[in-house]
Amino acid sequence: MEQPPVHQRRRQPDPGRDLPPPLWFYLANIRAAKRAGNRVQMYGCGIGPVTRESHRSLAAKIINKYVDVITLREPDSLEELRAMGVTEPEVLLTADPALILQKAPDDETDSVLLRAGIPPHGNYLCFALRRWKGFEEKAPLFGAAAEYAYRTYGLTPVFVAVEKHLDPGAGQLAARGLTIPHYFLDDAGGAGTIIGALSRMQAVVSMRLHALIFAAGQGIPLAGVVYDPKVSAFLRYIGQEQFVDLAELTGQNLCAMIDQCVAQAAHPEAQAAAVRNLQAMEQKNVEVARRLLKG
């Protein structure tokens, strides 16, 4: 049968054509892996936000068809999967795999700090900040909290950029007008040296989820400033109640969280026990993967 001219042919709708790139990437890889004959595990995941109903429906369809087991880093992701209609794969709560990443050797961490002009061993309070809607209005609160921590506890603020191409401006804005010693770590290198730098802190105040995860994995007292539900979801799951939404941040509640961090730092045995518990939770990811491989 003769085909109509190209310009008259009707293009078949592609259900994935309007997907945002990250979602398209993950779903395409899941489908390709299963079609290649592999068992598929979504490993230590956080789910969402997926907001458009057509995207949620397609994601659920692909996950139900192509995924064998899902391990999740917190309960909010479990509820999100259920709400999306994911019913077929086995789903287990575990913990974020980044919790067990190792810090770099001490000499590498020393080098990163020294290149930024930071003495490797001091009494430091980390601020890991990022620009977000409403941040500029709240930025002076972080500077005031840094002054409070320095004058009350002798903690020198270090503004750490977890994303070196995005975060330095947030630290500079928060530190504007500071009259106390302070440092900027705008390029902490890879994950190992970032973890190494955070391990030198007495406490971490962070908007960045991975700074909180890395600090938790090192037993460093932490406080979260929440710009996205994934941050509060992680903190609640690990039993950490020191967090506040960015929109509700005040000088009073920020300084109160720093007080709590300092109090926690006085009990390293409790922090060590918390680290062991987190590592045990994360180990379930590995156990599930081994089970799939033995299949």
LINQUI-V6601 format. One record per residue. N is the residue number from 1. RES is the residue in three letters. PHI is phi in degrees with one decimal (NA if undefined). Layout:
N/RES/PHI
N/RES/PHI
This chain:
1/MET/NA
2/GLU/-69.9
3/GLN/-81.0
4/PRO/-67.8
5/PRO/-54.3
6/VAL/-53.3
7/HIS/-68.7
8/GLN/-100.1
9/ARG/-71.4
10/ARG/-86.8
11/ARG/-77.8
12/GLN/-71.3
13/PRO/-64.8
14/ASP/-108.2
15/PRO/-63.8
16/GLY/-101.1
17/ARG/-64.7
18/ASP/-99.5
19/LEU/-68.9
20/PRO/-63.5
21/PRO/-52.3
22/PRO/-60.9
23/LEU/-66.6
24/TRP/-58.3
25/PHE/-59.8
26/TYR/-65.9
27/LEU/-67.0
28/ALA/-63.3
29/ASN/-68.5
30/ILE/-60.0
31/ARG/-64.7
32/ALA/-64.3
33/ALA/-62.9
34/LYS/-69.1
35/ARG/-65.6
36/ALA/-81.2
37/GLY/95.8
38/ASN/-91.4
39/ARG/-79.5
40/VAL/-122.2
41/GLN/-120.4
42/MET/-85.2
43/TYR/-104.6
44/GLY/58.0
45/CYS/-87.8
46/GLY/-109.9
47/ILE/-112.5
48/GLY/95.1
49/PRO/-80.1
50/VAL/-117.1
51/THR/-98.8
52/ARG/-73.1
53/GLU/-62.4
54/SER/-64.9
55/HIS/-68.7
56/ARG/-63.3
57/SER/-65.6
58/LEU/-65.7
59/ALA/-60.3
60/ALA/-62.0
61/LYS/-61.2
62/ILE/-69.7
63/ILE/-63.8
64/ASN/-61.2
65/LYS/-83.7
66/TYR/-116.4
67/VAL/-105.2
68/ASP/-87.7
69/VAL/-151.2
70/ILE/-126.4
71/THR/-110.8
72/LEU/-119.8
73/ARG/-88.8
74/GLU/-165.7
75/PRO/-65.2
76/ASP/-59.3
77/SER/-68.0
78/LEU/-62.3
79/GLU/-64.8
80/GLU/-65.3
81/LEU/-61.6
82/ARG/-61.8
83/ALA/-66.0
84/MET/-75.9
85/GLY/97.9
86/VAL/-81.9
87/THR/-130.6
88/GLU/-85.4
89/PRO/-69.5
90/GLU/-69.0
91/VAL/-126.2
92/LEU/-131.8
93/LEU/-88.0
94/THR/-129.7
95/ALA/-162.5
96/ASP/-67.6
97/PRO/-59.5
98/ALA/-65.0
99/LEU/-64.2
100/ILE/-106.0
101/LEU/-61.9
102/GLN/-90.9
103/LYS/-74.0
104/ALA/-67.6
105/PRO/-54.9
106/ASP/-57.0
107/ASP/-68.2
108/GLU/-68.3
109/THR/-64.5
110/ASP/-55.1
111/SER/-63.3
112/VAL/-60.9
113/LEU/-67.0
114/LEU/-65.0
115/ARG/-62.1
116/ALA/-90.5
117/GLY/78.0
118/ILE/-104.8
119/PRO/-56.0
120/PRO/-62.5
121/HIS/-125.3
122/GLY/-152.5
123/ASN/-100.2
124/TYR/-119.3
125/LEU/-118.2
126/CYS/-88.1
127/PHE/-117.5
128/ALA/-111.0
129/LEU/-114.7
130/ARG/-146.7
131/ARG/-73.7
132/TRP/-158.3
133/LYS/-56.0
134/GLY/91.9
135/PHE/-66.3
136/GLU/-58.4
137/GLU/-65.7
138/LYS/-90.5
139/ALA/-52.3
140/PRO/-60.1
141/LEU/-66.3
142/PHE/-68.3
143/GLY/-63.4
144/ALA/-64.6
145/ALA/-67.7
146/ALA/-63.6
147/GLU/-59.6
148/TYR/-60.2
149/ALA/-65.6
150/TYR/-68.4
151/ARG/-78.3
152/THR/-91.1
153/TYR/-122.0
154/GLY/71.5
155/LEU/-93.7
156/THR/-85.2
157/PRO/-74.0
158/VAL/-124.6
159/PHE/-93.6
160/VAL/-102.8
161/ALA/-93.2
162/VAL/-71.7
163/GLU/-104.6
164/LYS/-65.7
165/HIS/-90.3
166/LEU/-118.6
167/ASP/-92.5
168/PRO/-54.5
169/GLY/-62.6
170/ALA/-66.0
171/GLY/-64.0
172/GLN/-61.7
173/LEU/-66.6
174/ALA/-66.3
175/ALA/-87.5
176/ARG/-58.6
177/GLY/85.5
178/LEU/-62.8
179/THR/-107.5
180/ILE/-113.7
181/PRO/-59.9
182/HIS/-160.3
183/TYR/-133.7
184/PHE/-122.4
185/LEU/-112.1
186/ASP/-84.9
187/ASP/-140.8
188/ALA/-92.8
189/GLY/83.0
190/GLY/-85.9
191/ALA/-58.2
192/GLY/-61.9
193/THR/-79.4
194/ILE/-62.8
195/ILE/-62.2
196/GLY/-59.8
197/ALA/-64.5
198/LEU/-65.3
199/SER/-67.9
200/ARG/-87.4
201/MET/-91.7
202/GLN/-79.9
203/ALA/-161.9
204/VAL/-130.0
205/VAL/-109.4
206/SER/-142.5
207/MET/-90.6
208/ARG/-74.9
209/LEU/-59.3
210/HIS/-71.2
211/ALA/-65.2
212/LEU/-67.2
213/ILE/-63.7
214/PHE/-62.9
215/ALA/-64.5
216/ALA/-60.4
217/GLY/-66.8
218/GLN/-100.5
219/GLY/73.4
220/ILE/-88.9
221/PRO/-56.6
222/LEU/-142.3
223/ALA/-139.1
224/GLY/-108.3
225/VAL/-113.0
226/VAL/-93.0
227/TYR/-109.6
228/ASP/-144.4
229/PRO/-57.5
230/LYS/-62.9
231/VAL/-69.8
232/SER/-67.3
233/ALA/-61.6
234/PHE/-64.0
235/LEU/-64.8
236/ARG/-61.2
237/TYR/-64.7
238/ILE/-88.4
239/GLY/79.4
240/GLN/-103.0
241/GLU/-101.4
242/GLN/-89.5
243/PHE/-155.8
244/VAL/-147.7
245/ASP/-64.2
246/LEU/-54.7
247/ALA/-65.5
248/GLU/-103.2
249/LEU/-66.8
250/THR/-131.3
251/GLY/-60.5
252/GLN/-67.4
253/ASN/-73.5
254/LEU/-68.3
255/CYS/-66.9
256/ALA/-64.0
257/MET/-67.2
258/ILE/-64.3
259/ASP/-55.6
260/GLN/-65.9
261/CYS/-62.0
262/VAL/-62.5
263/ALA/-63.0
264/GLN/-65.2
265/ALA/-61.2
266/ALA/-76.3
267/HIS/-128.2
268/PRO/-62.3
269/GLU/-65.4
270/ALA/-68.2
271/GLN/-64.4
272/ALA/-64.0
273/ALA/-64.8
274/ALA/-63.9
275/VAL/-62.8
276/ARG/-61.2
277/ASN/-65.2
278/LEU/-63.3
279/GLN/-65.7
280/ALA/-66.0
281/MET/-62.7
282/GLU/-67.8
283/GLN/-59.9
284/LYS/-63.8
285/ASN/-57.5
286/VAL/-67.3
287/GLU/-61.7
288/VAL/-66.1
289/ALA/-62.0
290/ARG/-62.4
291/ARG/-62.5
292/LEU/-63.3
293/LEU/-65.5
294/LYS/-73.8
295/GLY/18.0
